[in-house]
Amino acid sequence: MSNPQSVISQLFEREIQEAVDKATGNDQLSREDLARMSHEQINEARRSGRLNDLLFGRK
């Protein structure tokens, strides 16, 4: 089981990365990004719209 500090740290890391991506216009993921991600991360990205370019053939 993960300790609470680890879980909180991961949440903050994810939120910070998402904010940076949105601010820099890099919020869409590439195929290379997907290769490094877990199934859970990919599903989260799909739900949040970060795979739309790939899913709809725009990238």
C-alpha positions as CSV (number, residue, x, y, z in Angstrom):
1,M,0.0,0.0,0.0
2,S,1.3,3.5,-0.9
3,N,2.0,5.9,1.9
4,P,0.0,9.1,2.0
5,Q,3.0,11.4,1.3
6,S,3.7,9.4,-1.9
7,V,0.2,9.6,-3.1
8,I,-0.1,13.4,-2.4
9,S,3.3,13.9,-4.1
10,Q,2.1,12.1,-7.2
11,L,-1.1,14.1,-7.4
12,F,0.8,17.4,-7.1
13,E,3.3,16.3,-9.8
14,R,0.5,15.4,-12.1
15,E,-1.3,18.7,-11.6
16,I,1.8,20.7,-12.0
17,Q,2.7,18.9,-15.2
18,E,-0.8,19.4,-16.6
19,A,-0.7,23.1,-15.8
20,V,2.7,23.4,-17.5
21,D,1.5,21.5,-20.6
22,K,-1.6,23.7,-20.9
23,A,0.4,26.9,-20.5
24,T,2.9,25.9,-23.1
25,G,0.3,24.4,-25.5
26,N,1.6,20.9,-25.2
27,D,-1.4,19.3,-23.6
28,Q,-1.9,16.8,-26.4
29,L,0.0,13.6,-26.1
30,S,2.0,11.8,-28.8
31,R,2.4,8.2,-29.6
32,E,5.8,8.3,-28.0
33,D,4.2,9.6,-24.8
34,L,1.8,6.7,-24.8
35,A,4.6,4.2,-25.0
36,R,5.9,5.4,-21.6
37,M,2.5,5.4,-19.9
38,S,0.6,2.9,-17.9
39,H,-2.9,1.8,-18.9
40,E,-4.3,3.9,-16.1
41,Q,-2.5,7.0,-17.2
42,I,-3.6,6.5,-20.8
43,N,-7.2,6.1,-19.8
44,E,-6.9,9.3,-17.6
45,A,-5.4,11.1,-20.6
46,R,-8.2,9.9,-22.9
47,R,-10.9,11.0,-20.4
48,S,-9.3,14.5,-20.1
49,G,-9.1,15.0,-23.8
50,R,-5.3,14.8,-24.1
51,L,-5.6,12.1,-26.8
52,N,-8.1,13.9,-29.0
53,D,-5.5,14.7,-31.7
54,L,-4.4,11.1,-32.0
55,L,-7.9,9.7,-31.8
56,F,-9.4,12.0,-34.4
57,G,-6.4,11.7,-36.8
58,R,-5.1,15.3,-36.3
59,K,-1.6,14.2,-35.4
